[in-house]
Amino acid sequence: QVQLVESGGGLVQPGGALTLSCTASGLAVSSYTMAWFRQAPGQEREFVARFFRNADATDLANSVEGRFTISKDNAKNTIYLQMNSLKPDDAATYYCAAQDSAFGSRWPTGYNYWGQGTQVTVSS
C-alpha cells in the first residue's frame, strides 16, 4: 500500500520560511516524478514544484521561482519543499504527489498517488 505523508506545515509570518517534508512508503521516490501542489480555499489545486524521475532536475512554478526549492533524499525516501520569503498568497494546503512518469506534469490529473496535505498559513 502506497502512502505519502506530508509534514512541516504551520503558521509563519510574511517573509518567513518553512520546510515541508513528504515521506513515501510503498514506493521509491527515485522511481517516480515527485511533485508538490497547493490548494487554497475556493481555488483549484495548482502546481508548485516537481523533481523529475529520470534526471537530477527540477521544475518550479513561476510564482515560487527563486523562493522555493524542491529536493529529495532517496535514502530517506523523502522529498522536501524549502519555502523562503513566504507571502500571504502562499497560504494553502500543500500536497505531495507521485507520478509514474519520466517528467510528470504540471496538472494534478495523471498523478498516481497523493498525500493528505499539510496546512501552511502565512500571517502576521
Solvent accessible surface area in square Angstrom, and as a share of the most:
residue,aa,sasa,rsa
1,Q,196,0.87
2,V,38,0.22
3,Q,100,0.44
4,L,8,0.04
5,V,76,0.43
6,E,7,0.03
7,S,59,0.38
8,G,39,0.38
9,G,31,0.30
10,G,29,0.28
11,L,131,0.65
12,V,19,0.11
13,Q,121,0.54
14,P,60,0.38
15,G,58,0.56
16,G,22,0.21
17,A,53,0.41
18,L,36,0.18
19,T,59,0.34
20,L,0,0.00
21,S,26,0.17
22,C,0,0.00
23,T,66,0.38
24,A,7,0.05
25,S,55,0.36
26,G,61,0.59
27,L,18,0.09
28,A,46,0.36
29,V,0,0.00
30,S,50,0.32
31,S,54,0.35
32,Y,35,0.13
33,T,0,0.00
34,M,0,0.00
35,A,0,0.00
36,W,0,0.00
37,F,0,0.00
38,R,14,0.05
39,Q,59,0.26
40,A,24,0.19
41,P,125,0.79
42,G,90,0.86
43,Q,117,0.52
44,E,152,0.68
45,R,69,0.25
46,E,79,0.35
47,F,18,0.07
48,V,1,0.00
49,A,0,0.00
50,R,34,0.12
51,F,20,0.08
52,F,29,0.12
53,R,70,0.26
54,N,104,0.53
55,A,44,0.34
56,D,136,0.70
57,A,40,0.31
58,T,57,0.33
59,D,26,0.13
60,L,23,0.11
61,A,12,0.09
62,N,134,0.69
63,S,64,0.42
64,V,0,0.00
65,E,109,0.49
66,G,78,0.75
67,R,34,0.12
68,F,6,0.02
69,T,75,0.44
70,I,5,0.03
71,S,46,0.30
72,K,43,0.18
73,D,45,0.23
74,N,84,0.43
75,A,104,0.81
76,K,132,0.56
77,N,34,0.18
78,T,7,0.04
79,I,0,0.00
80,Y,56,0.21
81,L,0,0.00
82,Q,61,0.27
83,M,0,0.00
84,N,61,0.31
85,S,60,0.38
86,L,2,0.01
87,K,100,0.42
88,P,82,0.52
89,D,123,0.64
90,D,1,0.01
91,A,31,0.24
92,A,3,0.02
93,T,29,0.17
94,Y,0,0.00
95,Y,34,0.13
96,C,0,0.00
97,A,0,0.00
98,A,0,0.00
99,Q,21,0.10
100,D,86,0.44
101,S,38,0.25
102,A,25,0.20
103,F,121,0.50
104,G,19,0.18
105,S,26,0.17
106,R,97,0.35
107,W,181,0.63
108,P,35,0.22
109,T,114,0.66
110,G,50,0.48
111,Y,16,0.06
112,N,82,0.42
113,Y,77,0.29
114,W,78,0.27
115,G,10,0.10
116,Q,112,0.50
117,G,12,0.12
118,T,17,0.10
119,Q,98,0.44
120,V,0,0.00
121,T,52,0.30
122,V,8,0.05
123,S,54,0.35
124,S,125,0.81
